[in-house]
């Protein structure tokens, strides 16, 4: 079984989801539950920190696609920060940089929220 976890942090304005391990078909439900919790808590400014994410499959990417429209309809966005190069390559290969703000670090993600930057 894959090793994966999602940690929650809050700055008051932003919810930061720290992804750790391998996000695949067996673990995608954990990310799904985390984003659903953000929605339930009406926290729509979500930063996903992928610094400790080692691997992502199409099932993991599908979770982002399943929630982005709903989050944006509620005035928020999902910013993706600090991806490892091999994980970024998967996002890039599938065109995610055209749909999502993918930035180098959390601070840049926060700045993009503050400046009203979204990809639609």
Backbone as JSON, one array per atom type, in Angstrom:
{
  "sequence": "XXXXXXXXXXXXXXXXXXXXXXXXXXXXXXXXXXXXXXXXXXXXXXXXXXXXXXXXXXXXXXXXXXXXXXXXXXXXXXXXXXXXXXXXXXXXXXXXXXXXXXXXXXXXXXXXXXXXXXXX",
  "N": [[0.83, -1.19, 0.0], [0.4, 2.28, -0.65], [2.31, 5.01, 0.68], [1.08, 7.82, 2.08], [0.09, 11.07, 3.14], [-1.9, 13.83, 4.32], [-1.4, 16.95, 5.59], [-2.77, 19.58, 7.57], [-2.64, 23.09, 7.69], [-3.24, 26.4, 8.87], [-3.32, 29.83, 8.05], [-5.05, 31.63, 8.87], [-6.08, 33.2, 6.83], [-5.5, 31.58, 4.66], [-5.72, 28.11, 3.8], [-3.45, 25.57, 4.14], [-2.43, 22.71, 2.59], [-0.4, 20.11, 3.23], [1.18, 17.85, 1.32], [2.34, 14.55, 1.47], [4.35, 11.96, 0.42], [3.13, 9.37, -1.71], [0.77, 9.97, -4.09], [-1.84, 8.36, -5.32], [-4.14, 6.06, -6.96], [-4.97, 4.6, -4.75], [-4.7, 6.33, -2.63], [-5.85, 8.72, -3.25], [-8.35, 9.35, -2.23], [-7.84, 10.41, 0.27], [-6.77, 12.97, -0.23], [-9.0, 13.99, -1.5], [-10.86, 14.0, 0.63], [-9.61, 15.9, 2.25], [-9.75, 18.28, 0.71], [-12.5, 18.45, 0.52], [-13.1, 18.9, 3.22], [-12.02, 21.46, 3.48], [-13.84, 22.84, 1.83], [-16.22, 22.36, 3.29], [-15.61, 23.78, 5.57], [-15.72, 26.27, 4.57], [-13.42, 27.37, 3.55], [-11.81, 28.6, 1.05], [-9.49, 29.47, -0.09], [-6.97, 27.85, -0.96], [-3.85, 26.39, -0.51], [-1.72, 24.1, -1.86], [0.91, 22.36, -0.73], [3.51, 20.8, -2.19], [6.02, 19.94, -1.5], [6.93, 17.62, -0.16], [5.8, 15.66, -1.67], [6.16, 12.75, -3.42], [5.3, 11.37, -5.64], [2.77, 11.37, -8.16], [-0.25, 10.19, -9.5], [-2.54, 9.76, -12.28], [-5.0, 9.54, -11.04], [-4.66, 11.02, -8.7], [-4.25, 13.56, -9.81], [-6.74, 13.88, -10.89], [-8.33, 14.48, -8.68], [-7.77, 17.16, -8.14], [-8.89, 18.31, -10.44], [-11.55, 17.63, -10.06], [-12.42, 19.31, -8.04], [-11.73, 21.98, -8.55], [-13.41, 23.75, -10.03], [-15.68, 24.1, -8.39], [-14.48, 25.24, -6.11], [-13.53, 27.66, -7.19], [-15.96, 28.8, -7.99], [-16.87, 29.58, -5.56], [-15.41, 31.79, -5.0], [-12.74, 31.28, -4.52], [-9.56, 29.6, -4.89], [-7.24, 27.03, -5.91], [-3.98, 26.87, -5.26], [-0.87, 25.62, -6.24], [2.1, 24.66, -4.78], [5.7, 24.46, -4.52], [6.53, 22.03, -5.79], [8.27, 18.94, -6.35], [10.74, 18.46, -8.92], [10.29, 16.11, -10.59], [7.63, 15.53, -10.05], [6.38, 17.91, -10.78], [6.82, 17.7, -13.53], [4.93, 15.8, -14.31], [2.51, 17.17, -13.83], [2.96, 19.26, -15.66], [3.18, 17.92, -18.13], [0.56, 17.15, -18.54], [-0.73, 19.53, -18.91], [-1.47, 21.11, -16.73], [-0.3, 23.57, -15.76], [-1.58, 25.5, -17.28], [-4.08, 25.59, -16.24], [-3.95, 25.84, -13.48], [-2.42, 27.82, -10.91], [0.85, 27.22, -10.49], [3.41, 27.4, -8.41], [6.67, 28.41, -7.06], [6.9, 28.45, -4.24], [5.22, 28.63, -1.0], [4.92, 31.31, -0.18], [4.86, 32.76, -2.57], [2.49, 31.75, -3.6], [0.67, 32.78, -1.73], [1.0, 35.51, -2.27], [0.0, 35.62, -4.85], [-2.71, 35.05, -4.38], [-3.33, 37.34, -2.86], [-2.97, 39.3, -4.76], [-4.99, 38.76, -6.44], [-4.73, 36.9, -8.49], [-5.8, 34.43, -10.69], [-6.29, 31.38, -12.5], [-8.33, 30.73, -15.14]],
  "CA": [[0.0, 0.0, 0.0], [1.16, 3.52, -0.79], [2.52, 5.85, 1.85], [0.61, 9.16, 1.76], [-0.65, 11.78, 4.18], [-2.2, 15.24, 4.09], [-1.39, 17.76, 6.8], [-3.51, 20.85, 7.48], [-2.18, 24.28, 8.41], [-4.02, 27.58, 8.52], [-2.73, 31.12, 8.36], [-6.18, 32.51, 9.14], [-6.62, 33.53, 5.51], [-5.27, 30.47, 3.74], [-5.54, 26.75, 4.31], [-2.32, 24.94, 3.46], [-2.45, 21.25, 2.63], [0.94, 19.56, 3.02], [1.1, 16.49, 0.79], [3.55, 13.8, 1.79], [4.36, 10.58, -0.04], [2.71, 8.98, -3.05], [-0.66, 10.2, -4.33], [-2.25, 7.48, -6.41], [-5.54, 5.62, -6.88], [-5.26, 4.09, -3.4], [-4.61, 7.39, -1.62], [-6.52, 9.93, -3.74], [-9.5, 9.67, -1.37], [-7.37, 11.24, 1.39], [-6.74, 14.35, -0.72], [-10.39, 14.36, -1.73], [-11.44, 14.31, 1.94], [-9.0, 17.14, 2.74], [-10.33, 19.41, -0.02], [-13.91, 18.52, 0.94], [-13.1, 19.55, 4.53], [-11.84, 22.9, 3.22], [-15.13, 23.33, 1.34], [-17.17, 22.33, 4.4], [-15.21, 24.86, 6.49], [-15.8, 27.51, 3.79], [-12.05, 27.83, 3.34], [-11.66, 28.41, -0.39], [-8.16, 29.89, -0.53], [-6.24, 26.62, -0.63], [-2.5, 26.22, -1.05], [-1.25, 22.72, -1.76], [2.37, 22.32, -0.69], [3.95, 19.5, -2.68], [7.44, 19.76, -1.24], [7.2, 16.23, 0.25], [5.08, 14.75, -2.55], [7.16, 12.01, -4.2], [4.72, 10.76, -6.84], [1.34, 11.6, -8.36], [-0.82, 9.46, -10.64], [-3.69, 10.45, -12.88], [-6.08, 9.57, -10.04], [-4.37, 12.16, -7.85], [-4.52, 14.77, -10.6], [-8.2, 13.96, -11.05], [-8.93, 15.12, -7.5], [-7.68, 18.6, -8.36], [-9.87, 18.67, -11.47], [-12.9, 17.44, -9.54], [-12.79, 20.34, -7.07], [-11.32, 23.35, -8.86], [-14.53, 24.59, -10.47], [-16.48, 24.4, -7.21], [-13.72, 26.17, -5.27], [-13.53, 28.96, -7.88], [-17.32, 29.35, -7.93], [-17.03, 30.14, -4.22], [-14.5, 32.92, -4.86], [-11.41, 30.86, -4.11], [-8.7, 28.94, -5.87], [-6.26, 26.08, -5.4], [-2.64, 27.18, -5.75], [0.01, 24.48, -6.0], [3.42, 25.23, -4.5], [6.88, 23.7, -4.08], [6.57, 20.66, -6.32], [9.53, 18.34, -6.76], [10.8, 18.51, -10.39], [9.67, 14.97, -11.28], [6.18, 15.64, -9.88], [5.98, 19.01, -11.65], [6.81, 17.23, -14.91], [3.65, 15.13, -14.55], [1.53, 18.26, -13.95], [3.26, 19.99, -16.88], [2.87, 17.05, -19.26], [-0.89, 17.1, -18.72], [-1.26, 20.87, -19.14], [-1.98, 21.74, -15.5], [0.09, 24.98, -15.57], [-2.54, 26.37, -17.96], [-5.32, 25.58, -15.47], [-3.66, 26.11, -12.08], [-1.19, 28.52, -10.56], [1.85, 26.34, -9.91], [4.46, 28.36, -8.04], [7.85, 27.84, -6.42], [6.83, 28.34, -2.78], [3.97, 29.08, -0.38], [4.87, 32.77, -0.14], [4.42, 33.2, -3.89], [1.07, 31.41, -3.7], [-0.06, 33.78, -0.93], [1.05, 36.77, -3.01], [-0.93, 35.52, -5.99], [-4.05, 35.23, -3.83], [-3.49, 38.73, -2.44], [-3.04, 40.12, -5.97], [-6.17, 38.35, -7.2], [-4.37, 36.09, -9.66], [-6.39, 33.09, -10.83], [-6.31, 30.82, -13.86], [-9.7, 30.26, -15.42]],
  "C": [[0.88, 1.25, 0.0], [1.22, 4.28, 0.51], [2.13, 7.28, 1.47], [-0.08, 9.76, 2.98], [-0.88, 13.21, 3.75], [-2.21, 15.93, 5.45], [-2.12, 19.06, 6.54], [-2.79, 21.92, 8.29], [-3.07, 25.44, 7.98], [-3.27, 28.83, 8.92], [-3.82, 32.1, 8.81], [-6.87, 32.87, 7.84], [-6.58, 32.33, 4.58], [-5.27, 29.14, 4.48], [-4.44, 26.12, 3.47], [-2.42, 23.44, 3.68], [-1.05, 20.76, 2.28], [0.8, 18.11, 2.57], [2.43, 15.79, 1.0], [3.41, 12.38, 1.26], [3.9, 10.42, -1.47], [1.19, 9.09, -3.19], [-1.07, 9.4, -5.56], [-3.7, 7.05, -6.21], [-5.92, 5.14, -5.49], [-5.34, 5.2, -2.35], [-5.34, 8.66, -2.02], [-7.7, 10.33, -2.85], [-9.09, 10.52, -0.16], [-7.28, 12.71, 0.99], [-8.15, 14.86, -0.96], [-11.06, 14.77, -0.42], [-10.89, 15.63, 2.48], [-9.59, 18.36, 2.03], [-11.8, 19.56, 0.33], [-14.03, 19.19, 2.3], [-12.91, 21.05, 4.38], [-13.16, 23.51, 2.75], [-16.14, 23.41, 2.48], [-16.9, 23.46, 5.4], [-15.27, 26.23, 5.83], [-14.43, 28.19, 3.67], [-11.7, 27.56, 1.88], [-10.35, 28.95, -0.94], [-7.19, 28.8, -0.07], [-4.87, 26.64, -1.31], [-2.09, 24.78, -0.8], [0.27, 22.76, -1.82], [2.82, 20.91, -1.05], [5.42, 19.2, -2.43], [7.81, 18.32, -0.88], [6.43, 15.19, -0.58], [6.09, 14.08, -3.48], [6.63, 11.54, -5.55], [3.26, 11.16, -6.92], [0.89, 10.85, -9.59], [-1.98, 10.27, -11.21], [-4.87, 10.51, -11.91], [-5.89, 10.76, -9.1], [-4.66, 13.47, -8.56], [-6.02, 14.98, -10.77], [-8.89, 14.62, -9.87], [-8.89, 16.63, -7.66], [-8.74, 19.06, -9.36], [-11.3, 18.58, -10.94], [-13.36, 18.61, -8.67], [-12.55, 21.77, -7.52], [-12.49, 24.25, -9.25], [-15.38, 25.03, -9.27], [-15.78, 25.42, -6.3], [-13.74, 27.56, -5.89], [-14.91, 29.6, -7.87], [-17.61, 29.98, -6.58], [-16.0, 31.24, -3.94], [-13.09, 32.56, -4.46], [-10.61, 30.28, -5.25], [-7.85, 27.91, -5.14], [-4.94, 26.44, -6.06], [-1.74, 26.01, -5.35], [1.44, 25.0, -5.89], [4.45, 24.14, -4.21], [6.9, 22.25, -4.55], [8.0, 20.22, -6.61], [9.56, 18.33, -8.3], [10.11, 17.34, -11.09], [8.14, 14.98, -11.14], [5.66, 16.78, -10.75], [5.89, 18.55, -13.1], [5.51, 16.53, -15.26], [2.54, 16.18, -14.72], [1.7, 18.96, -15.3], [2.86, 19.2, -18.12], [1.37, 17.05, -19.58], [-1.54, 18.48, -18.81], [-1.78, 21.59, -17.91], [-1.51, 23.18, -15.3], [-0.82, 25.97, -16.3], [-3.82, 26.52, -17.14], [-5.14, 26.03, -14.03], [-2.44, 27.0, -11.96], [-0.28, 27.52, -9.87], [3.08, 27.21, -9.68], [5.57, 27.68, -7.24], [7.71, 27.62, -4.92], [5.5, 28.89, -2.27], [3.82, 30.59, -0.41], [4.38, 33.33, -1.48], [2.94, 32.88, -4.09], [0.22, 32.42, -2.93], [-0.11, 35.11, -1.67], [0.08, 36.74, -4.19], [-2.38, 35.64, -5.53], [-4.29, 36.71, -3.53], [-3.61, 39.66, -3.64], [-4.2, 39.73, -6.88], [-5.88, 37.53, -8.45], [-5.06, 34.73, -9.61], [-6.26, 32.66, -12.29], [-7.71, 30.31, -14.07], [-9.78, 29.66, -16.79]]
}
